[in-house]
């Protein structure tokens, strides 16, 4: 009985450590200019897919996983003491699916200025393109 309890407690510590690492990574990615620009490009891509009716939620997790992988590489480059194995592929995959769901909700809600609910997209010069 104690072996099971110890095993479960160990899993919780591992889960808490993953949550802390994920939080640190996302905070770093929100502040890094290069990563922010890359996120804008990913958002524009997802917006185009949604407007074209070709958005696939299953593939969106993989897309945001690429963005997170860029963030991990940049994080490890800028933080010399960071552990190379701190960001497990499983953690990145879970985080990617969470980010995909959050960003899809934000896009659908109209939080980003490039897209409106009616299906029109405003270009860089204020021109409205109807899809």
N, C-alpha and C positions, 0 to 999 in steps of 0.2 A: 504494500500500500504506500509506503513512504517513497519507494522508487518512482511510482507514478506521479506522486505529488512533487517530488524533486524535479522530475523531467518536465512537468508542466510549468513549474516555477522558472526553470532554466529557459524554456521557450518564451516566457513572458519577458525575461530580461533581454533576450535576443530581439524580441519584437520592439521593446522600448528603445533599444539601441538603434534599430533600423528607423524608427520614427524620428529619433533625434537627428540621425544622419540625413534623412530625407528632408527634414525641416531646415537643416543647415544648407543643404544643396539648393533647395528652392529659394531660400533667402539670398544666397550668393547669386543665383541666376536672375533674381529680380533686380539686382544692383549692378550687374555686369553689362556694359553697353553693347558689346558684341552679341551676347546672348539675347539681349532685348531686341536687337535688330533681327536676329535669326527668328525669334518668336513672332515678330511682326510678319515675316515672310511666310511662316507656317500658317498663321492666322489667315493671311490673304489667300493662301492655297486652299485651306479648308472652306473659306467663304465661297471661292469659285466652285468648289465641288458641291456645296450645298445649293448654290444658285442653279447649277447645271442639273441638279437632281441625281448626282452620282456619288453622294456622300455615303460612305460605308463605315458604320460605327466600329465594326470588328477590325478594320484596317487602320482606323484612327489611332488606336493604342500603339500600333507599331510605328506610325508616323511620329507621334509625340515621344516615343522611345528614342528615335534618332536625335530629336532635339535634346532630350535629357542626356544622351551619350555625349553630345557636344559639351553640355554643361559640366559633366563629370570630368571630361578631359581637361577642360579649362580650369576647373576647381583644383584638380590634382597638380596642374602646372603652376598655379599661383600659390598654393599652400604646400610648401616643401615638406612639411611634417605629416601631411595627410597619408593615411594608410591606403596603399593601392587596392587592397581587397575590401575596403570599407563599404563600397557600393556593390552589393551582390546583384547579379542579373535578375534574380527573383524580385528584389526590392525595386529595381529600375522598372521592371515589367508592371508591378503593382502601381507604382507611382505614375507610370505612363497612362495606364487605364484611368486613373483618377484625374489626371490632367486633361485627358481627352474628353471625359465627361464634363468637367468644369468649363473647358473652353467651348465646347459645343453649346452648353447652356448660355454662356456669355454671348456667343455669336447670335444664337437664336433670339435672345432677349434684346439684342441691338446695342450691347455695351461698347462695341467698337464702331468708330465713326464711318468706316468704309461701307457699311451695310445697313440697310433699313429693312423693316419687316415686310414691306410691300414687294420686295424682290427687286429693288433698284439698287444700284451701286454708284456711289459718288466717287468720281475720279480725283486725281491729285489737284486739278485746277478747278474743282467745283462742278465739273460737267456731270450730268446724270446720265448714266448708261442704263437702258432698259434691257433686261434679259428675257 
